[in-house]
Amino acid sequence: MPDNPLAAVDPWDLVAEDYAGSTISVMRPFAVRALELAGLADRPVPPRVVDIAAGPGTLSLPAAEFAERVEALDFSGPMIAQLESAVRAAGLGNVAARVGDGQALPFADAEFDAGFSMFGLMFFPDRPRGFAELFRVLRPGGVAVVSSWASLERSTWMQISWRALGSADPDIRTPAPNPESLENPEVFEREMRAAGFEQVSVVPHTVEMVFADADELLARLTRGIAPLELMRRAVGERAMADRIEAMRSYLTEHYRPGSPLTTTAYLGVGHK
């Protein structure tokens, strides 16, 4: 079992359906920005694209508009099932999805023109291996874009989320800054360069969200969120219901309906 529980497949299997229906809306603006940074729409020849830790298709689906083919890979079978369902619903014939390990990609060397990992590679137990595999499968001249959340201080959305959780369970502590993770742009750039990428840049991108009231915000915080599903499994349904009510009370008191919350991510861009 990895040290970080979110590096294991089980929590993502648990939340796949709700993640596809709810959380993907938070992630989609970052995927659109990643596609812009990669310049997919500007290419004279449609590129071959790989999407690693693809989840339910947050990036794979919009990438299909510009790509000759998108190969999507995730270690969660239920996430891939959600992606395949979305592909069928959209009538896309150029997206293929499979279950696999982003640290040991089942693709040949130099197979793709562009590669992405949206909020996935950041959790890999062996990040250097993940970056190296992404570099390996790109053709010379290819581009990669990888995203990771910025530190908590740059996200009012995550701040209120953790405070609401803490109101429900005093043993929960707001995560401390981790300067060795990809929330540190210097580490992000260093790890991409160590894998062989050149012309590396780490670009911040901020998304704003507005909720009608505390209940709408609570629904977003409690649907498709892997850490909460792990908590539910640990404490049981009755205790979890009590915690959700405590979160509702906190948000009713501390969230002003219609006020904006922001979250920031870093997008690392590298070229081969």
N, C-alpha and C positions, 0 to 999 in steps of 0.2 A: 504494500500500500504506500503510495507517495506521501511525503510529509504534508503537502498541501492537499486536503481532501478534494479540492476542486480539480486536481490533476488526475483523479480517478474517474472512471466512466459512470459509476453507479448514480451519483447525483444528477448527472445530465440525462441519463435514461429516465429518471423519475419525473423530470420537468419538461420533457420534450414537447408534449402537446401544448401545454400552457405557454411555454417559451415561444413556440411558433405563433401563437395567437396574440401574445401580449408584449413580451419583452423585445421581440424583433423590431417593434416600432421605435424603440429607443435606439437600437443599434443601426437601423437603416441609414440615417443621415451620415453616419461615419463611413458606411460602405460606399455611399454615393461620393463622398469626398475622396475616398481611396481610389475609386475609379477615375476621378478627375486627375488626381496626382499621377496616376499611371499613364494618363493620356490615351486610354483605350479608344475613345471616340474619334481621336485625331489620326489614327493609323490608316494608311491607304489600303492595307491588306488586313482583314479581320484576324486577330491574334488567337493563338491557342492559350487557354488560361487554366491555371490550377488554383483551387480554393481549398486551403488546408484548415482543418477544424472548422468545417463549413457550417456546422449547425443545421438549422432548417432552411438554409439558402439565403441568408441575409445579404450576402454579396453575390452568390452564384446566379440568382435570378436576374438582378439588374445587369450583371456582366454579360448575360446571354445576348442582350441586344446588340452588343458590339463585337462579340467573339465568334470565331469559326466554331469553336468547341470549348466547353467548360467541363473540366474534370473536378468534381467535388468529392472531398474525402473527410470523414469524421469517425472518431472511435466509438461513437454511440449509434447503435443500430436504430433505436427509436428516432433519433434526430434525422438520420438518413431517410427513414420512412416518411417523416414529415416533409423533407425536401422532395422526395420522389412524388409525393402527393401534390405538392405545389407545382412541380414541373408538369405533371399530367394536367392539372387544372388550367395552367397557362398555355398548354399546347406547345411546349418547347421541345424541339427535336435535337437541340445541340447541347444539352446538359446531361452528363452521366454522373451518377452518384454511387459511392461505394463506402463500405466500412473499412477503415485502415488506420495505421499508426503514422502520425505526422513526423515521427522521429525515424521512420524507416519507410519512405515512400515507395509504393509499388509502381514506379514510373522509371523510364529510361533516362539516362543523362541527356541534358540539352533538349528536352521534349517540348518546353513551353516558352512562349514569348513574355508572359506576365504571370506572376504568382502572388497570392494574397493569403493572409491569415488574420482574420478579424477577431480579436479578443480570445484567441485560442493558444497560439504559440506562447503567450505570456504565462500560461499555466504549465507548460511542458516540464516534466521532471529534469530533462536535459535540454535546456534552451539552446546551448551551442550546437547540439546535434540537430535540433529543429531548424536553426538558421542554415546550417551546412547542407541539409537535405534540400531546403528551398533553393539554395544557390546551385546545387548540383543539377536539379531538373530544369533550370533555366538555360535558354540558348544564349550565346554571346550577343550582347545588345539587349538582353531582357531586363525587365524591371520587376522589383518586388515591393509590396507595401504591406507592412505589418502594423497592427494597432495594439495599444495597451492603455489602460486607464492611467490618467495622471494621478498625482497624490490627492488625498482626501481634501486638503485645504483648497483645492481648485474646483471642488464640486459641492455646491449647496444641496444638490439632490442626494449625494451620498452622505453628507453630514446629517441631514434630517432623517435619512433612513436608519443610520446607526444609532442616532439618539432615540428614535422611536423603538428600536430593538432593545436598547438599554433600559428604556422605561418599562419594558415587559419582563426583562430578566437582568437584574443588577449585576450578574456575573459576566454579562457581555460587555466587552470593552471595545471602544473605538480603535480600529487598527492603527498602530503606530506607523510613521513613515518608514519605508523600506528602501534605503538608498542603493541596495544591491539588486533591486528589481528593475523592470523596464519602466516603472514610473519615474526613474531617474534618466533624463535624456542623454546624459553622458554615458551611462551604462548601455543604453539602447544603441547609441551610435557605435560604441566600442565593440559590442557583440556582433553587429552587422558587418563591421569592417573585418573583424576576426574571421568571419565566415567567407570572406573574399569580396564582399560588395564594395563598390567604389561610388564616388559622388553621393555619399550618404547624407541625408538630411532628416531631422526629426521635427515634425511639424505639429504644433498643437491645433486642435479643433474643438470648439465648444458648441454644444447643442442646448437650446432652451426648451423647457417643458412647462406647461401651464395646466393646472387642474381646477375643475369647477368647485371642488370642495374636498374635505378631508377623506370622505369615503372613496372618491375617485382616486385620490393619491394612494390610499391604503390598498385598493385593488391592484394598482400597478406595483406596489411594493411586495405584495404577497402572492402574485401569480407568476409562475415560471421562474422563481428565484431559487437557485440550487441550494444556497446556504440555509434558507428557510425550510426546504424540504428535508434536509439533514436534521434540522432542529425538530421538525414534526416527528420524524422517525425516532429520535432520541427520547422525546418527552411524552409522546402519545397525543391522540386527538383531543382529549378533554383539556389537558394542560395547554395545548397549542391554541385552542379556542380562547382560553383565558388570556393568553399572551397577545393574540390578535386584538382582543377587546381593549387591552391596555394600550396597544399601539394606536388604536382608533381614538382613545381618549387623549393621548399625547398629541396626535396630529390635529384633532379638533381644537385643542388649545393653542398650538404653536404654528399651524399653517393658515395663512390668510387666503381664502378662496380667490383664485385668479392670479395670485402672485407667481412670478416666474421662478423656476428652479433651473440651475444649470449643471451640466456635467461636461468635463473636459477629458479628452483622450489625446495621446500622442500617436502620430502616424509616422513610422520609420520608412523612408523611401531609399532604396538602394539599387544600383545598376551593376550588371555583369558585363 
